[in-house]
Amino acid sequence: MPVHTSDSARGRRGRGAGIGLALASAVAFGGSGVAAKPLIEAGLDPLHVVWLRVAGAALVMLPLAVRHRALLRRRPGLLAGFGLLAVAGVQACYFAAISRIPVGVALLVEYLAPALVLGWVRFVQRRPVTRAAALGVVLAVGGLACVVEVWSGLGFDALGLLLALGAACCQVGYFVLSDQGSDAGDEAPDPLGVIAYGLLVGAAVLTVVARPWSMDWSVLTHSVPMDGTPVAAALLLAWIVLIATVLAYVTGIVAVRRLSPQVAGVVACLEAVIATVLAWVLLGEHLSAPQIIGGVVVLVGAFIAQSSTPAKGLPDPVASGGPERELSSRGTAT
């Protein structure tokens, strides 16, 4: 059966490539907050950093937007949604959150996205979910309570937490839109074209919101301290644009289309770990033992909710590979 052997080998190679792309995306996304926070602490407004990130990436991807201009006619809703939620919404909320709370905490809160989706589907749409998915939600929420140390009362920055939750809500849109058309064969929208126009739409929206003409551009001409070590602001910006945005989105959305939701979700969980470790090493943001334990519980809960199998007898439950299967894979964003 040489054909079957060949197909199997191609499948393994494609799966390996998909895992590699998802891992690269997790590393790239995970480093965005670490590079952005010194710029914010040096005087740039979080929205200005987001605008620089998205506008710079949009310029880099402009040739691809021109090449795939037919998407404007074929999928205008997809492009607008991707730009508003997956680009502008996620990044603005996340960068605003890390200006008030640690990078690792903000990203761990983002990982409530699967729980938010499952809660909406179960209690609002009244559709069944698997028991494993429900257990994952409970674990994720319990872990979040440890991450934000709820026992300390209102000592935690409530606005920073709300902004991180906003990023989680927008991340749901990223999950959904990244997988749009993956089963349409040749009719599927090209992922690179979707990213390019998503960045252009995001840049246009953020230009109105952030008003970059009021930004202190001189910050970008100097060095900024990263846990006491001076680093060129332009170098950090280049990392944010080229690695943490262009590379992260491209590898992420392609990985979503190559992998099963379960595998992509597992690899995506590494983003929170990578961001926390980088923030610890490069920014000196040390999390307490309960926060670390809570973070592990959040990731375990997210993993269970993402990789759960269907409950017997349930009509295509959520978290079982049905219509909502795209919600369990991170292209990751962030």
N, C-alpha and C positions, 0 to 999 in steps of 0.2 A: 504493500500500500504506500508507494512513494509519495503520492500526493498528500496523504494524511500526515506522513512524517514531515514533509516540507511545511505544511500548514502549522503543525505543532511547533516546529523550530521557529518559524516566523512569529508565532504567537508568543513564544518565550522571549524572543529578542524584543518584540514590541513591548512586552510587559516590563522587561528589564530597562528599556529606554524610558518607559513611562515612570518607573520608580525613580530613575536618575533625574528626570525632569522635575518630578514632584519634590525631591530632596533639594535640588538646586533652588527651586522656588521658595521652599521653606527657609533655607539659609539666607536667600536674598531678602525676603520679606522680614525675617527676624532681625536683620541688621539695620532696618530703616529707622527705628526709634532711637537706637544707640547713636546713629549719625546725626539725627535731627535734634536731639535734646540739647547738645552743646550750642547749636545755632540759636535755639529758643532762649536758652539761658544767657546768651550773649546779647540779647536785645531784640531779636526778630520775633514778630508776632507768630503764633502757631499757624494762623491762616496764611500768612505770607510764606512760610516754609512750605506749606502744602501747595500753594500756588506755584512756587518755584519748581517744586517736584513735578507737578502735573504738567505745567506749561513746558518745562524743559523736555520731559518725556514725549509730549505731543509733537514738539518740533522734530525730535529724533524719528518719530514714527510717521511724520507727514508724508514721505514718499509712499508708504504703504497705504495711507488713506487715499491718495490720488489713484493708486493702482486698483483699489477696491471701491471706487466711487459708486459702483452699481448698488452697493449695500444701502446707500441713502434712499434709494427708491424701493428696494426690496424689503428692508427690515428697519424702518425708521424708529419704531417703538423699541426694538431691542437695543439699538445704538443709544437712544436717549436714556433708557433705563440703566444701561451699563455705565454711562457717563455720570448720571446723577447718583446712583447708589454705590456701584462697585468701585468707582473712582473718587468722585468728590465727597460723597457721604462718608465712606469708610475712612478715608485719609484725614478729612477735616476733623471728624470726631476723635480719631485715634491720636492725632498730633496735639489736639487741644487737651486730651486726657493726660498724655505724658508730660504736659507742662505743669500738671498739678499732682500726679501720682506716679509711682515708679513704673518704668517701662514694663517690667515683668508682670506687675499687677494689672496694668491696662490690657495687656495682651491675653492674660488668663481670663479676664472678664469677657473679652471678645469671644472666647470659646464657649460662652453660653448660647451662641447662635443656634446650635442644634436643639438645645433645650427649648429655646423660644419658639422655634418652628414646630416642634412636636407638641408643645403646650397649645399653640394656636390651632393646630389641626385637631387635637383631641377635644378641647373644651369649646372652641368657637365653631369649627366645621363639624364637630362631633363625629369624626372618623376614628376607627380603631387604630391603636398603636400596640406594638408588641410589649410584653412584660419586660423584656430586656431593655427596650428603649426607655420605658418608664423608669426602670431602675437606674439607667444612665443619667436621666434627668435629675432624679433625686440626689445621686452622688455629685453631679456637677453643681447643683445648687448648694448642697452641704459643703462642698469644697470651696465654693465662692465665699461662704460665710467665714471660713477660716482665712482665706486670702485677705479679705477686707477687715478681719478681726472685729466682728460685730460686737463682741463682748466689751470692746473699748468705747461703746456708745457712739456719740457723734464726733469722736476725735478724728475719724477718717474723713478725707475730703469728699463730701457728698457730691459736689458738682463734678469733680474728676471721675467719680464712679458713674454718674449719669451719662457723662460723655462717652465713657468706655462702653456702657450699655447701648448707647446710640450707635457706636461702631459695630457692635454685635448685630443690631437690627439691620444695619446697612449691609453687613456681611452676608446676611441671608439672601439679599438680592444678588450678591456676587455669586453665591452658590448656584442659584437658579439660572441666572443669565449665562454663566460660563458653560452650562451644559445644553443650552438651547440649540436645537437642531442637530445634536450629535447622532441621532438615529435617522437623519434625513438623507444619508448617503451623499450623492453628488450635489444635492440641493442645500446641504448644510452651509450656513454662512461661514466664511473663512475666519478662523479665530483671530488671526493677526489683523484682519480688517476691522473686526469688532473692537479689538483693543485700541487700534489707532483712532477710530472715531469716538470710542469711549473716552479716551484721553482728551481729544479735541473738545468734546461736549463738556467734560469735567473742567477743562481749562477755561472755557467760556463762562461757565457758571461761577467758578471761583474768582474770575476776574471781577465780576460784578460784586461778589460778596466780600472778597479780601481787599479790593482797591489797592493793588500793588504800587500805584504811583505815590502812595504815602509811606512806602517802606523805607527803612534806613539801609540803603544799598551799601553804605560804607562798611557795614559789618562783614560783607563778603570779601573785602579786600584785605582783611587782617586775619590773624590767627585767633582761634578761640580755645579756651581751656577744656580739655577732656580729662576730668578727674586730676587736674593739676598739670597735665601735659599739653603744651600748645600744639594745635593742629590747624593747618590752613583751612579756613572756612570754605574756600573754593573747592578743596579736595573733598570735604565732607559733602558739599552740594553735588559734586560729580558722582560720588558714590550713591547718593540718594536717587539721582535721576537715572543713571545708566544701569546700576546694579539692582537697587532696591525697588525700582519701578519698571523700567523697560524689560530687563532680564527676568524679574520676578513675575510680571504679568504674562509675558510670552511663554515662559516655561510652565507657569501655573495652568493657564487655560489649555495648553496642548496636553499637559499631563491629565487633566480632567477627562479629556476625550480618549486617552489611551488606556487608562486604568479603570478597574472596577471601583465603585464608590467606597467599598470597604478598605481596599488597599490605599487609595488616595487619602482617605480620612486618617488612617494610621500614620502615614508619612507626614501629613499636614500637622499632626500634633507636635512634631519636632520643632515647629516654628516657635511655639511658646517656650520650649526648653532652650532653644538657641538664643532667643531674645533675652531670656532671664540670665543665662550664663554670660552673654556678652555685656549686659548691663552691669552684672556683678564685677566682671574683670575690668571693663573699660570705663565705667562710670562710678564704680564703687557703691552701687546700690545693693546693699545686703538685705535680704529678706529674712524675717524671723523664722524659727523652726515651725511654728504653726502655719505660717504662710506657705512655706515650702511643702509641708504635708498637704495643706489645702490645695495647692497647685497640682500636686500629683493626683489628688482625688478628682479635681476638675478634669484633668486629661483622661483619667481612667473612665470617668462618667461619659465624657464626649466620645471616647473610643467605643464603649459599650453601646451607646445610643446610635452610633454610626454604623457599627458592624453587626448589629443584632439580626437574627434570622426571623422569618415570618412565623407568627404564632399559628398553630394548627387550627384550621377552620376559619380563620379570619379572612375577610374579603380584601386581599391586597393591602395589608396594613402598612402604615408608614414605617420607615426604617427597615423595609424588607425588600428593597429593590423595585418598588412600584413607581408611580409617577413622581414621588418626591425623592427618588434615589439621588438626584443631583445635589440635594441638600447635604449629603453626607460626604462630599468630596471637596477639598479645598484646592483651588487652582494654584492659594493663599494667597486673601486678603485680605492685604491688608492690607 
